[in-house]
């Protein structure tokens, strides 16, 4: 492990030197790659430097253990340095585990109402609010690409771009069918209804990773619908892009600028094509994703939100939390941390880390 850490420290120094090279600044793609790699190596290098300092402190304290004048102080310093060194070794082992290559990426999150009609759409809206509040709490940027709402304010389907530190690593386990059990506001008899919505989380692809031939695109413009005042009736700023080879269709009408809508729609299209390629390259991932996302039927659930009992249950890991209000207000960290831990344990069992 120490040889690996020395190599990483040297690589980190080399990347820092490259940032001072004018040739790197003249190449935006290379600059992006250098900056990204530096960001990934930074936590490892900081922990490695801290470990070396802790070990130096431990050796210094150890040399004074036999000196009667300093023995008591040296014992305390030795114990503290030894504990810190052990903690940092554990941290470095965790940092050096193989990572999902997409962990540092931003994501495209797509929501669709499933079974339950209007109640399913209202629940999809509640999930959109939950993810929006979670993104805000973590300092991420969330942009709506497309939003198709019902008359009562529910969400039939929507796509959002979420950018920030560790977005994919935190949200990649949210893909699947989310089931809700509650009494709808429109229910006069007070009966509990069961509805569902599907969530798909896709890592955002960069232009250099997905080559799209402009001849393969059919781009249509139309007038935006929904809120927006008189503007929506005057300008055909909304964009619909059809990728002819695959039949994928992406729409964006969030921005008043046709150019901005096209840019957002292309990001979503690239991410969908990137995910299709990932699925082709790894049949296991494709099978897992298909079983997670499914068709939106409530029998394919990954998580249940039971409002009468105030609980949220993630069925993949058997975790139940009785804090539904906090979770619906974006308090997802406890659930997500548990899913990440379970995934790491499973990989350890399978010898993947």
Secondary structure, DSSP 8 states (H G I E B T S, - for coil): -HHHHHHHHHHHHHHHHHHT-HHHHT-HHHHHHHHHHHHHHHHHHHHHHHHHHHHHHHHHHHHTTT-TTTHHHHHHHHHHHHHHHHHHHHHHHHHTS---TTTT--EEEEEEE-TTTHHHHHHHHHHHHHHHHHHHHTT-EEEEEEEEE-TTS-EEEEEEEEESTTHHHHHGGG-EEEEEEE--TT-TT---EEEEEEEEEEE---TTTS---GGGEEEEEE---SSSTTHHHH---EEEEEETTTTEEEEE-SSS-HHHHHHHHHHHHHHHHHHHHHHHH-HHHHHHHHHHH-SS-GGGEEEEEETTTTEEEETTTTEEES-HHHHHTT--HHHHHHHHHHHHHHHHHTT--
